[in-house]
């Protein structure tokens, strides 16, 4: 048994409850005020709190909360005259009901409740004249009228794919629709674009007579994954039964439309959804003909960062948008008429997760690897001012381990891999420390230069953490992301999952071990979630170099996930062939096929309500390892979905971290957490 290392003050699992951050900045039309959301974690009450705050753009007064934040207030949006602010909440006396409110700002008046709905209210947006608000919300079918007991309701009829959604449950009888409601609450919301189709991103035309929405209403729409921009008549002369009409032609899949100021053009983010992965690009659509012009292709970067994607902003003849670039998330602008190349507007070694511009004020939220997200303003001369210090108390009390960036030549020889090493604090000279290799999910995402609680937790327990953005990640050219499509793909074939991506993460690990002799190569663990869980399961089936592993919400059997996931049928776009036509390919790319070769002790974590990677994926790995007599430990989290580690219940997030730290402490020798709940390693 490795010796246990005990370190001093550092980030602990319970500190998850102290995390506070800014998000979703919205600038008032005159540019003087910025509304934003402050989110907090409340472990004691096992809930999240979020409040709408206001900040003076010139910094002349301290930011202050506009709402109390007891009911999950968020999604602020200014009225066109800047005198009112709409926001969503859950202030109803009925549990689970979502509410839409309007509050006066700087003028007398009270907060109005505009409407209440059994389903979440999302994407509220004001009409240009300030009299109406459009929003998206799920529309319940008639079967929900038969009481609250599912056992008394009629059965569901399933006639399409994508009948469920992780974090939402069944959506086949709850399509996401678009509604319009008077801004004074004088009438009930009116359905303007309904099911059985899924709609999103409602955006008003400048004259207030039409809404642009992203949806697909074609025959067999669930088989194509292509959303078009549709126009919905909502003017005074609109017929109540008028259906949305398609503007674009299914050549690209569009999302988040944004009207130009003269009403002749609509900007969107669009991708080729039939060949995945594909970068989302900034596209301008002619509002009459549907003609499309791609403006950002020259960057060859993902223009829909996760998190933080928003609709392109029209500003001074340009469109503002954000991109992922080698671990950073930056804001660019491009001439809306396509006359120039995209230009960097706000850069730096950081992740910008929200931005807005109005009245000459550019506001954004950004964080770094050592700081939680804060609100900033960028002056016309390029000077930046930080308006908040929400994370100051946390950072002052808990030391932060700063990642060291380095690059590694990919074994494929086609470029450098961005990698990082986080060293644990308080290590004495000559001491050898255990190592954790962390692998991100996706695979079409990236590790960003942002504060990540998990890396600080692992480092705080005495581990050096190595992580990278291998082939398959975003943040690079589209060819880099597509390089892990399988060799059998008829278009853009690559190595397949578990090919160059696996080589890359091992190359990053080897480079970190070589650059720092204090890292103990005999005490290396590997962990990851979702696709990161896939690659963890894959690696331990192909090498015995790891002393322990944690495979979380993993893909272990690609073939069965193609039918059990909420994205059933999705892999045919990523692999280029279906599991029906190429079952041997799906079997070859499944980690479960190599389970007999696993000798590494494995910790399996999974959520019981995970619809993205169904829990049967964890069951398959556990049952096989147990039958083979392999060392395995399995934890199931009830009433949690795929996003457990990021937005699951606070207590489960703390317990998850404690389980992981206890597991690796037993196998690698890091600091053991103090556990107060019914864990076998429970300590006083």
C-alpha positions as CSV (number, residue, x, y, z in Angstrom):
1,X,0.0,0.0,0.0
2,X,1.5,3.4,-1.0
3,X,2.1,5.8,1.8
4,X,-0.5,8.6,2.3
5,X,0.7,12.2,1.7
6,X,-0.9,14.9,3.9
7,X,-0.7,18.5,2.6
8,X,-1.7,21.8,4.3
9,X,-4.4,24.2,3.3
10,X,-5.6,23.5,-0.2
11,X,-8.8,23.1,-2.1
12,X,-11.0,20.4,-0.6
13,X,-14.2,18.7,-1.8
14,X,-16.3,20.8,0.6
15,X,-14.9,24.0,-1.1
16,X,-17.2,23.3,-4.0
17,X,-19.8,25.0,-1.8
18,X,-17.8,28.2,-1.9
19,X,-17.6,28.6,-5.6
20,X,-19.2,31.8,-7.0
21,X,-19.0,33.2,-10.5
22,X,-20.4,35.7,-12.9
23,X,-22.2,34.9,-16.1
24,X,-24.5,36.1,-18.9
25,X,-23.7,39.9,-19.2
26,X,-26.3,42.1,-20.8
27,X,-25.6,45.7,-21.5
28,X,-28.4,48.3,-21.3
29,X,-29.3,50.1,-24.6
30,X,-27.6,53.3,-23.4
31,X,-24.5,51.4,-22.4
32,X,-24.6,52.7,-18.8
33,X,-25.6,49.5,-16.9
34,X,-24.7,45.9,-17.2
35,X,-27.0,43.2,-15.9
36,X,-25.4,39.8,-15.2
37,X,-26.0,36.6,-13.2
38,X,-24.1,35.7,-10.0
39,X,-24.3,31.9,-9.3
40,X,-23.4,30.2,-6.0
41,X,-23.4,26.7,-4.7
42,X,-25.2,25.9,-1.5
43,X,-24.0,22.5,-0.2
44,X,-25.9,22.8,3.1
45,X,-29.3,23.1,1.4
46,X,-28.1,21.0,-1.6
47,X,-29.2,23.6,-4.2
48,X,-27.9,26.3,-6.5
49,X,-28.6,30.0,-6.0
50,X,-28.4,32.6,-8.8
51,X,-29.3,36.3,-8.7
52,X,-29.5,39.1,-11.3
53,X,-27.0,41.8,-10.4
54,X,-26.4,45.3,-11.9
55,X,-23.1,47.1,-12.4
56,X,-22.4,50.6,-13.6
57,X,-20.3,50.3,-16.7
58,X,-18.1,53.2,-15.7
59,X,-17.4,51.6,-12.3
60,X,-18.7,54.7,-10.5
61,X,-20.6,52.5,-8.0
62,X,-20.1,49.0,-6.7
63,X,-22.2,46.2,-8.4
64,X,-25.2,45.1,-6.4
65,X,-27.9,42.4,-6.5
66,X,-31.1,43.4,-8.2
67,X,-32.8,40.1,-7.1
68,X,-32.4,38.0,-3.9
69,X,-31.4,34.9,-5.8
70,X,-33.4,32.5,-3.7
71,X,-35.4,31.2,-6.6
72,X,-32.8,30.7,-9.4
73,X,-33.1,34.1,-11.1
74,X,-31.4,34.3,-14.5
75,X,-31.4,35.1,-18.2
76,X,-31.7,38.9,-17.8
77,X,-32.6,40.9,-21.0
78,X,-33.2,44.6,-21.3
79,X,-36.3,46.2,-22.7
80,X,-35.6,48.4,-25.8
81,X,-35.9,51.6,-23.8
82,X,-33.6,50.3,-21.0
83,X,-36.2,51.1,-18.3
84,X,-37.2,47.5,-17.6
85,X,-35.4,44.2,-17.3
86,X,-37.0,40.8,-17.9
87,X,-35.6,37.7,-16.2
88,X,-36.6,34.1,-15.5
89,X,-37.1,32.5,-12.0
90,X,-39.0,29.9,-10.1
91,X,-41.0,32.2,-7.8
92,X,-44.3,30.4,-8.0
93,X,-45.8,28.8,-4.9
94,X,-46.2,25.6,-6.9
95,X,-43.0,23.6,-6.8
96,X,-41.2,23.2,-10.1
97,X,-43.1,26.0,-11.9
98,X,-41.0,28.4,-14.0
99,X,-41.9,32.1,-14.0
100,X,-41.1,35.2,-16.2
101,X,-40.8,38.6,-14.6
102,X,-40.3,42.2,-15.5
103,X,-38.7,44.6,-13.1
104,X,-38.3,48.4,-13.5
105,X,-34.8,49.7,-13.4
106,X,-34.2,53.3,-12.2
107,X,-37.9,54.2,-12.3
108,X,-40.7,53.6,-9.8
109,X,-42.6,50.4,-10.0
110,X,-42.9,46.8,-8.8
111,X,-41.7,43.5,-10.2
112,X,-44.4,42.0,-12.4
113,X,-45.0,38.3,-12.9
114,X,-45.7,38.0,-16.6
115,X,-46.5,34.3,-16.8
116,X,-46.0,30.9,-15.1
117,X,-45.4,27.6,-16.8
118,X,-44.9,24.0,-15.7
119,X,-41.9,23.8,-18.0
120,X,-38.7,26.0,-18.0
121,X,-38.9,29.4,-19.6
122,X,-35.9,30.0,-21.8
123,X,-34.4,32.5,-24.2
124,X,-36.7,35.5,-23.4
125,X,-36.4,38.3,-25.9
126,X,-38.2,41.7,-26.1
127,X,-40.1,42.9,-29.2
128,X,-38.6,46.0,-30.7
129,X,-41.5,48.2,-29.4
130,X,-41.2,46.7,-25.9
131,X,-44.8,45.5,-25.8
132,X,-44.2,41.7,-26.1
133,X,-41.7,39.1,-25.0
134,X,-41.0,35.9,-27.0
135,X,-39.6,32.8,-25.2
136,X,-39.1,29.1,-25.7
137,X,-40.7,26.5,-23.4
138,X,-41.7,22.9,-23.6
139,X,-45.4,22.3,-24.6
140,X,-47.0,19.4,-22.8
141,X,-49.2,17.0,-24.7
142,X,-52.7,16.1,-23.6
143,X,-51.5,13.0,-21.7
144,X,-50.2,15.3,-19.0
145,X,-53.8,16.5,-18.2
146,X,-54.5,13.1,-16.7
147,X,-53.0,13.9,-13.3
148,X,-49.4,13.8,-11.9
149,X,-49.2,10.1,-11.6
150,X,-47.4,8.6,-14.7
151,X,-49.0,5.2,-13.8
152,X,-52.4,6.8,-14.5
153,X,-51.4,8.5,-17.8
154,X,-51.7,6.9,-21.2
155,X,-48.6,5.4,-22.7
156,X,-46.2,7.4,-24.9
157,X,-46.2,6.9,-28.6
158,X,-42.6,6.9,-30.0
159,X,-42.4,7.6,-33.7
160,X,-39.0,9.3,-34.0
161,X,-35.5,9.4,-32.8
162,X,-34.4,11.9,-30.1
163,X,-37.4,11.2,-28.0
164,X,-35.5,11.9,-24.8
165,X,-32.9,14.5,-23.7
166,X,-30.4,14.3,-20.9
167,X,-31.4,16.6,-18.1
168,X,-34.9,16.9,-19.6
169,X,-36.3,13.4,-19.7
170,X,-38.9,12.5,-22.2
171,X,-39.4,15.2,-24.8
172,X,-41.4,13.4,-27.4
173,X,-44.6,14.5,-25.7
174,X,-43.1,17.8,-24.6
175,X,-41.7,19.5,-27.7
176,X,-39.8,22.8,-27.3
177,X,-42.0,25.5,-28.7
178,X,-42.0,29.3,-29.0
179,X,-44.5,31.6,-27.3
180,X,-45.3,35.3,-27.2
181,X,-46.7,37.1,-24.1
182,X,-47.6,40.7,-23.5
183,X,-44.9,42.4,-21.5
184,X,-47.4,43.8,-19.0
185,X,-48.8,40.3,-18.2
186,X,-52.2,41.3,-19.5
187,X,-52.8,38.0,-21.4
188,X,-51.6,34.4,-21.3
189,X,-48.7,33.4,-23.6
190,X,-49.7,32.6,-27.2
191,X,-48.2,29.6,-29.0
192,X,-46.6,30.7,-32.3
193,X,-44.4,27.8,-33.2
194,X,-45.3,24.4,-31.8
195,X,-44.7,20.7,-31.9
196,X,-44.1,18.0,-32.8
197,X,-40.9,19.9,-33.8
198,X,-38.2,21.3,-31.6
199,X,-37.6,25.1,-31.8
200,X,-35.0,27.4,-30.4
201,X,-33.4,30.9,-30.5
202,X,-36.4,33.1,-31.2
203,X,-35.3,36.5,-32.6
204,X,-37.5,39.5,-33.5
205,X,-37.3,41.2,-36.9
206,X,-36.6,45.0,-36.5
207,X,-40.2,45.8,-37.4
208,X,-41.6,43.3,-34.9
209,X,-43.7,41.4,-37.4
210,X,-41.7,38.2,-37.6
211,X,-39.7,35.9,-35.5
212,X,-36.8,33.9,-36.8
213,X,-36.4,30.5,-35.1
214,X,-34.2,27.5,-35.6
215,X,-36.1,24.3,-36.2
216,X,-36.6,21.5,-38.7
217,X,-40.0,20.6,-40.0
218,X,-39.1,18.4,-42.9
219,X,-40.3,14.9,-43.5
220,X,-38.2,12.5,-41.4
221,X,-36.6,15.4,-39.8
222,X,-35.3,13.3,-36.9
223,X,-33.1,11.3,-39.3
224,X,-31.1,14.3,-40.6
225,X,-30.1,16.5,-37.7
226,X,-30.4,19.7,-39.8
227,X,-32.1,22.8,-38.4
228,X,-33.2,25.5,-40.8
229,X,-34.1,29.1,-40.1
230,X,-37.8,29.5,-40.2
231,X,-39.8,32.7,-40.1
232,X,-43.0,33.1,-38.0
233,X,-45.5,35.8,-38.6
234,X,-46.4,37.5,-35.3
235,X,-47.5,41.0,-36.5
236,X,-51.0,42.3,-36.0
237,X,-52.2,40.9,-39.4
238,X,-50.7,37.4,-38.8
239,X,-53.1,34.5,-39.0
240,X,-53.4,32.6,-35.8
241,X,-52.9,29.3,-37.6
242,X,-50.0,30.4,-39.8
243,X,-47.1,27.9,-39.7
244,X,-43.4,28.8,-39.7
245,X,-41.9,28.8,-43.2
246,X,-38.4,27.6,-44.0
247,X,-35.9,30.3,-45.1
248,X,-32.8,28.2,-45.5
249,X,-32.4,25.0,-47.6
250,X,-31.1,22.3,-45.3
251,X,-27.5,22.6,-46.7
252,X,-26.3,23.7,-43.2
253,X,-27.7,23.2,-39.7
254,X,-28.5,26.6,-38.2
255,X,-28.9,27.8,-34.7
256,X,-29.2,31.1,-32.7
257,X,-30.5,33.5,-35.4
258,X,-29.9,37.3,-35.0
259,X,-31.5,39.9,-37.2
260,X,-29.5,42.7,-38.8
261,X,-30.6,46.3,-38.0
262,X,-32.2,46.9,-41.4
263,X,-34.2,43.6,-41.4
264,X,-32.7,42.3,-44.7
265,X,-30.2,39.8,-43.2
266,X,-30.1,37.3,-40.4
267,X,-26.8,36.1,-38.8
268,X,-26.6,32.6,-37.4
269,X,-24.2,29.9,-36.4
270,X,-24.2,27.0,-38.8
271,X,-22.5,23.7,-39.3
272,X,-22.5,20.7,-41.7
273,X,-24.3,18.3,-39.4
274,X,-24.2,15.4,-41.8
275,X,-20.4,15.2,-41.5
276,X,-19.3,15.3,-37.9
277,X,-17.4,16.8,-36.2
278,X,-17.8,20.1,-38.0
279,X,-17.0,23.6,-36.9
280,X,-19.9,26.0,-36.4
281,X,-19.4,29.1,-38.6
282,X,-20.8,32.6,-38.6
283,X,-23.2,32.8,-41.5
284,X,-25.3,35.6,-42.9
285,X,-28.7,34.7,-44.5
286,X,-30.6,36.9,-46.8
287,X,-34.0,37.3,-45.1
288,X,-35.9,37.1,-48.4
289,X,-34.1,34.6,-50.6
290,X,-32.4,32.5,-48.0
291,X,-29.0,32.9,-49.7
292,X,-26.1,32.2,-47.3
293,X,-22.6,33.6,-46.9
294,X,-20.1,32.1,-44.5
295,X,-17.9,34.8,-42.9
296,X,-15.6,32.9,-40.5
297,X,-14.3,30.0,-42.5
298,X,-10.9,31.5,-42.8
299,X,-10.2,31.2,-39.1
300,X,-10.8,27.4,-39.3
301,X,-11.9,27.4,-35.6
302,X,-15.0,26.3,-33.7
303,X,-17.3,29.4,-33.4
304,X,-19.7,27.8,-31.0
305,X,-17.6,27.5,-27.8
306,X,-18.9,25.3,-24.9
307,X,-19.9,26.8,-22.6
308,X,-20.7,30.4,-23.6
309,X,-22.2,30.1,-27.1
310,X,-24.4,33.0,-28.0
311,X,-26.0,34.5,-31.2
312,X,-23.7,36.7,-33.2
313,X,-24.1,40.4,-32.3
314,X,-24.6,43.0,-35.0
315,X,-22.4,46.1,-34.2
316,X,-21.2,49.0,-36.3
317,X,-21.3,47.1,-39.6
318,X,-19.7,44.0,-38.0
319,X,-20.7,40.7,-36.4
320,X,-19.2,39.8,-33.0
321,X,-18.7,36.1,-32.1
322,X,-16.4,33.9,-30.0
323,X,-14.1,31.0,-31.0
324,X,-12.2,28.3,-29.3
325,X,-8.4,28.6,-30.0
326,X,-5.9,26.2,-28.4
327,X,-7.3,26.4,-24.9
328,X,-8.5,30.0,-25.1
329,X,-11.9,31.4,-25.9
330,X,-11.7,34.7,-27.6
331,X,-14.0,37.3,-29.2
332,X,-13.7,38.2,-32.9
333,X,-15.5,40.5,-35.2
334,X,-16.0,40.3,-39.0
335,X,-17.5,42.7,-41.5
336,X,-21.1,41.7,-41.9
337,X,-20.9,42.2,-45.7
338,X,-18.0,39.8,-46.0
339,X,-15.6,42.5,-47.1
340,X,-12.9,41.7,-44.6
341,X,-11.2,39.0,-42.7
342,X,-12.2,38.2,-39.1
343,X,-10.2,40.3,-36.5
344,X,-9.4,39.5,-32.9
345,X,-11.3,41.9,-30.6
346,X,-10.6,40.4,-27.1
347,X,-7.9,37.8,-26.6
348,X,-5.5,36.7,-23.9
349,X,-4.7,33.5,-22.1
350,X,-8.2,33.0,-20.7
351,X,-11.7,31.8,-21.4
352,X,-14.4,34.4,-22.3
353,X,-17.8,32.7,-21.4
354,X,-20.1,35.6,-22.2
355,X,-20.1,39.0,-23.9
356,X,-22.4,41.8,-25.0
357,X,-22.2,45.3,-26.5
358,X,-24.6,48.2,-26.6
359,X,-24.5,52.0,-26.3
360,X,-20.7,52.0,-26.9
361,X,-20.0,49.6,-24.0
362,X,-18.4,46.2,-24.5
363,X,-18.8,43.9,-21.5
364,X,-17.6,40.4,-21.0
365,X,-17.2,37.6,-18.4
366,X,-13.8,35.9,-18.3
367,X,-11.8,33.6,-16.1
368,X,-8.3,32.1,-16.1
369,X,-6.8,28.9,-14.8
370,X,-6.3,30.6,-11.5
371,X,-9.3,32.9,-11.2
372,X,-13.0,32.4,-11.2
373,X,-15.1,34.2,-13.9
374,X,-15.5,38.0,-13.3
375,X,-17.2,40.8,-15.2
376,X,-15.1,43.1,-17.3
377,X,-15.6,46.2,-19.5
378,X,-13.4,47.0,-22.5
379,X,-13.0,50.7,-23.3
380,X,-12.7,51.9,-26.9
381,X,-9.0,52.3,-26.4
382,X,-8.6,48.7,-25.5
383,X,-8.2,49.2,-21.8
384,X,-9.9,46.6,-19.7
385,X,-11.5,47.2,-16.3
386,X,-12.7,44.4,-13.9
387,X,-16.0,45.4,-12.3
388,X,-16.4,42.5,-9.9
389,X,-14.3,40.6,-7.3
390,X,-16.7,37.8,-6.6
391,X,-14.0,35.1,-6.3
392,X,-11.5,37.3,-4.3
393,X,-12.4,35.9,-0.8
394,X,-12.2,32.3,-2.1
395,X,-8.9,32.8,-3.8
396,X,-7.4,34.6,-0.8
397,X,-8.2,31.8,1.5
398,X,-7.3,28.8,-0.7
399,X,-4.0,28.7,-2.6
400,X,-4.3,28.0,-6.3
401,X,-2.0,25.7,-8.2
402,X,-1.2,27.4,-11.5
403,X,-1.0,25.1,-14.6
404,X,2.2,25.2,-16.6
405,X,1.5,25.1,-20.4
406,X,3.7,23.1,-22.7
407,X,3.5,21.7,-26.2
408,X,4.2,18.2,-27.4
409,X,4.8,17.1,-31.0
410,X,1.9,14.7,-31.9
411,X,3.0,11.2,-32.8
412,X,1.1,11.8,-36.0
413,X,3.6,14.5,-36.9
414,X,1.0,16.9,-38.0
415,X,1.3,19.5,-35.3
416,X,1.8,20.3,-31.6
417,X,-0.5,19.2,-28.8
418,X,-1.3,21.8,-26.2
419,X,-0.7,20.3,-22.7
420,X,-0.6,21.5,-19.1
421,X,0.9,20.3,-15.9
422,X,-0.5,21.3,-12.5
423,X,1.9,20.6,-9.6
424,X,0.6,20.1,-6.1
425,X,1.4,22.9,-3.6
426,X,3.7,22.3,-0.6
427,X,5.9,19.6,-2.1
428,X,9.3,19.4,-0.5
429,X,12.5,19.2,-2.5
430,X,13.3,15.6,-3.6
431,X,9.8,14.3,-2.9
432,X,8.2,12.1,-5.6
433,X,4.5,12.8,-6.2
434,X,1.8,10.7,-7.8
435,X,0.3,11.7,-11.1
436,X,-3.2,11.9,-12.6
437,X,-3.7,12.0,-16.4
438,X,-7.1,13.7,-17.0
439,X,-8.9,13.3,-20.3
440,X,-11.7,15.7,-21.4
441,X,-15.1,14.6,-22.8
442,X,-16.6,15.4,-26.2
443,X,-14.4,14.5,-28.0
444,X,-15.4,17.7,-29.8
445,X,-14.5,20.1,-27.0
446,X,-11.3,21.4,-25.4
447,X,-9.7,22.0,-22.0
448,X,-9.8,25.7,-21.7
449,X,-7.6,28.2,-19.8
450,X,-10.2,28.6,-17.1
451,X,-10.5,27.8,-13.4
452,X,-11.4,24.1,-13.1
453,X,-12.3,22.9,-9.6
454,X,-11.3,19.3,-10.3
455,X,-7.7,20.1,-11.2
456,X,-7.4,22.2,-8.0
457,X,-8.9,19.4,-5.9
458,X,-6.6,16.8,-7.3
459,X,-3.6,19.1,-6.9
460,X,-4.7,20.0,-3.4
461,X,-4.7,16.3,-2.5
462,X,-1.0,15.9,-3.6
463,X,-1.3,14.9,-7.2
464,X,0.4,16.4,-10.2
465,X,-2.3,16.7,-12.9
466,X,-1.5,16.3,-16.6
467,X,-4.1,17.2,-19.3
468,X,-4.1,18.1,-23.0
469,X,-6.2,18.7,-26.1
470,X,-5.4,15.7,-28.3
471,X,-6.6,15.0,-31.8
472,X,-10.4,15.0,-31.9
473,X,-10.5,18.2,-29.7
474,X,-11.7,21.5,-30.9
475,X,-9.6,24.6,-30.6
476,X,-7.6,23.6,-33.7
477,X,-8.4,23.3,-37.4
478,X,-11.4,21.2,-38.4
479,X,-9.1,18.5,-39.8
480,X,-7.6,18.0,-36.3
481,X,-11.1,17.3,-34.9
482,X,-12.0,15.0,-37.8
483,X,-8.8,13.0,-37.6
484,X,-10.4,10.4,-35.2
485,X,-13.2,9.4,-37.6
486,X,-12.7,5.7,-38.4
487,X,-10.9,4.4,-41.4
488,X,-14.2,2.9,-42.7
489,X,-15.7,6.4,-43.0
490,X,-16.3,7.1,-46.7
491,X,-15.7,10.8,-46.2
492,X,-12.7,12.2,-44.3
493,X,-11.5,8.9,-42.8
494,X,-9.1,8.9,-39.8
495,X,-7.7,6.6,-37.2
496,X,-10.9,6.0,-35.3
497,X,-11.5,6.6,-31.6
498,X,-8.7,5.1,-29.6
499,X,-6.2,5.8,-32.4
500,X,-4.1,9.0,-32.6
501,X,-6.1,10.5,-29.7
502,X,-4.9,7.7,-27.4
503,X,-1.3,8.2,-28.7
504,X,-1.6,11.9,-28.0
505,X,-2.6,11.7,-24.4
506,X,0.2,9.2,-23.7
507,X,2.7,11.4,-25.5
508,X,1.6,14.3,-23.2
509,X,2.0,12.1,-20.2
510,X,5.5,11.0,-21.2
511,X,6.5,14.6,-21.9
512,X,5.3,15.7,-18.5
513,X,7.2,12.9,-16.7
514,X,10.3,13.8,-18.7
515,X,10.2,17.5,-17.9
516,X,9.7,17.0,-14.2
517,X,11.7,14.4,-12.3
518,X,9.6,14.8,-9.2
519,X,6.7,13.1,-11.0
520,X,6.5,9.4,-10.0
521,X,6.1,7.3,-13.1
522,X,5.2,4.2,-11.0
523,X,2.2,6.0,-9.5
524,X,0.2,7.2,-12.4
525,X,-3.6,7.2,-12.6
526,X,-6.0,8.0,-15.4
527,X,-9.5,9.4,-15.3
528,X,-12.1,11.0,-17.5
529,X,-15.8,11.4,-18.1
530,X,-18.0,10.8,-21.1
531,X,-15.6,10.5,-24.1
532,X,-12.9,10.9,-21.5
533,X,-14.3,7.9,-19.8
534,X,-14.3,6.1,-23.1
535,X,-10.6,6.8,-23.6
536,X,-9.9,5.8,-20.0
537,X,-11.6,2.4,-20.5
538,X,-9.8,2.1,-23.8
539,X,-6.4,2.8,-22.5
540,X,-6.5,0.3,-19.6
541,X,-7.6,-2.3,-22.1
542,X,-4.5,-1.6,-24.2
543,X,-1.8,-0.9,-21.6
544,X,-1.0,-1.8,-18.0
545,X,1.1,1.3,-17.2
546,X,-1.6,2.9,-15.0
547,X,-1.7,2.0,-11.3
548,X,-5.5,2.9,-11.1
549,X,-8.2,4.3,-13.2
550,X,-11.5,6.1,-12.9
551,X,-13.9,5.7,-15.8
552,X,-16.9,8.0,-15.4
553,X,-20.1,8.2,-17.4
554,X,-18.2,6.4,-20.0
555,X,-18.9,5.0,-23.5
556,X,-18.0,1.4,-23.1
557,X,-20.0,-0.2,-25.8
558,X,-20.5,2.0,-28.9
559,X,-23.0,-0.3,-30.5
560,X,-25.4,-0.4,-27.6
561,X,-25.0,3.3,-26.9
562,X,-26.2,3.9,-30.5
563,X,-29.6,2.7,-29.4
564,X,-29.7,3.5,-25.7
565,X,-28.5,7.2,-25.8
566,X,-30.8,10.2,-26.0
567,X,-28.8,10.9,-29.2
568,X,-29.7,7.5,-30.7
569,X,-28.4,7.2,-34.2
570,X,-25.8,9.9,-33.7
571,X,-22.7,7.8,-34.3
572,X,-23.5,7.3,-37.9
573,X,-22.7,10.9,-38.6
574,X,-19.4,10.7,-36.6
575,X,-18.3,7.3,-37.9
576,X,-19.7,7.7,-41.4
577,X,-21.5,4.3,-41.3
578,X,-24.3,2.8,-39.2
579,X,-24.0,0.0,-36.7
580,X,-26.3,-2.0,-38.9
581,X,-24.0,-1.8,-41.9
582,X,-20.7,-2.1,-40.0
583,X,-21.2,-3.9,-36.7
584,X,-17.6,-5.1,-36.7
585,X,-16.5,-1.5,-36.7
586,X,-18.6,-0.6,-33.7
587,X,-17.4,-3.7,-31.9
588,X,-13.7,-2.9,-32.6
589,X,-14.1,0.6,-31.3
590,X,-15.8,-0.5,-28.1
591,X,-13.6,-0.7,-24.9
592,X,-15.8,-3.6,-23.7
593,X,-14.3,-5.7,-26.4
594,X,-10.9,-5.6,-24.6
595,X,-12.2,-6.1,-21.1
596,X,-10.2,-9.4,-20.7
597,X,-7.0,-7.4,-21.1
598,X,-7.7,-5.0,-18.3
599,X,-5.5,-5.5,-15.2
600,X,-5.7,-1.9,-13.8
601,X,-8.0,-1.4,-10.8
602,X,-11.0,0.5,-12.0
603,X,-13.4,2.9,-10.3
604,X,-16.6,3.2,-12.2
605,X,-18.9,6.3,-11.6
606,X,-22.2,6.8,-13.4
607,X,-25.5,8.6,-12.9
608,X,-28.7,6.6,-12.9
609,X,-30.6,9.1,-15.0
610,X,-27.8,9.7,-17.5
611,X,-29.5,9.7,-20.9
612,X,-26.5,10.7,-22.9
613,X,-24.4,7.8,-21.9
614,X,-27.0,5.4,-20.5
615,X,-26.1,3.6,-17.2
616,X,-26.1,0.3,-19.1
617,X,-22.7,1.4,-20.3
618,X,-21.4,1.3,-16.7
619,X,-23.3,-1.9,-16.0
620,X,-21.6,-3.7,-18.9
621,X,-18.1,-2.8,-17.7
622,X,-18.8,-3.6,-14.1
623,X,-20.4,-7.0,-14.8
624,X,-17.7,-8.1,-17.2
625,X,-14.9,-7.0,-14.8
626,X,-16.6,-8.7,-11.8
627,X,-17.2,-12.0,-13.7
628,X,-13.5,-11.9,-14.7
629,X,-12.4,-11.4,-11.1
630,X,-10.8,-8.0,-11.9
631,X,-10.4,-5.3,-9.3
632,X,-13.4,-2.9,-9.7
633,X,-15.5,-0.6,-7.6
634,X,-18.8,0.8,-8.9
635,X,-20.8,3.9,-7.6
636,X,-24.2,4.9,-9.0
637,X,-25.6,8.3,-8.3
638,X,-29.4,8.4,-8.1
639,X,-31.5,11.1,-9.8
640,X,-28.5,12.6,-11.6
641,X,-27.8,13.0,-15.3
642,X,-24.8,13.3,-17.5
643,X,-23.8,16.7,-16.0
644,X,-23.3,15.4,-12.5
645,X,-19.7,16.8,-12.1
646,X,-20.7,20.3,-13.3
647,X,-24.3,20.8,-12.3
648,X,-25.4,17.8,-10.3
649,X,-26.7,18.3,-6.8
650,X,-24.0,20.0,-4.7
651,X,-23.8,17.1,-2.1
652,X,-23.4,14.6,-4.9
653,X,-20.6,16.7,-6.4
654,X,-18.8,16.8,-3.1
655,X,-19.3,13.0,-2.6
656,X,-18.1,12.3,-6.1
657,X,-14.9,14.2,-5.5
658,X,-14.4,12.4,-2.2
659,X,-14.9,9.0,-3.8
660,X,-12.4,9.8,-6.5
661,X,-9.8,11.1,-4.0
662,X,-10.3,8.1,-1.7
663,X,-9.9,5.7,-4.6
664,X,-6.6,7.2,-5.9
665,X,-5.3,7.7,-2.3
666,X,-5.6,3.9,-1.8
667,X,-3.8,3.1,-5.0
668,X,-1.4,6.0,-5.6
669,X,-0.9,7.5,-2.1
670,X,-2.4,11.0,-2.3
671,X,-4.1,12.7,0.6
672,X,-7.2,10.8,1.8
673,X,-10.3,12.9,2.2
674,X,-12.2,13.2,5.4
675,X,-15.5,11.5,4.6
676,X,-18.5,11.9,7.0
677,X,-21.2,9.9,5.1
678,X,-21.6,6.1,4.7
679,X,-18.5,5.4,2.6
680,X,-16.3,2.3,3.5
681,X,-13.4,4.7,4.2
682,X,-15.5,7.0,6.4
683,X,-13.4,8.9,8.9
684,X,-14.3,10.9,11.9
